[in-house]
Amino acid sequence: MSTSEKVRPSRRAALLGDRPGSYAIARHIRMSPTKVRRVVDLVRGMDVAEALTVLQFAPQAASEPVYKVVASAVANAENTENLKSDDLFVSQAYVDEGVTMRRIRPRAKGSASRILKRGSHITVVVEPRSQATTTPRTSKEA
């Protein structure tokens, strides 16, 4: 090993940099990433309260683990960064492929086919809405 060790940046620095906010990661969720991405795409960019409400009543089975990750990210922001949940929004949310378990299904004439039981990793980042990122009011609202 060389004297100059390569230091990997922390996950917080990679996700948020020096901005305020927090994140949560759920790993090894036993659902296909494509199914979970459908649910994650619903809540990306929403306010936290609205996102949790949408996830609570979404009919997809993947909405439960996504709900837990969003709620965990909000709790992390409240406890570690002293941020209020009313000011937070889901700034980043993405799903990565996890470990794929391979199973065998018996087929005709002594052959077998492979069954892929896919897993996923869910990452959610919440940040406070600053004055620059607030949505401009329309003339009807004013």
Protein Blocks (a to p, Z undefined) as FASTA:
>chain_A
ZZbdcddddfklmmnomagcdddddehiabdfklmmmmmmmmgopafklmmmmmmmpcbf
klmmmmmmmmmmmmmmmmmnopafklpccfbdcdddddddddddddeehiacdddddddd
dddddddddfklpccddfklZZ
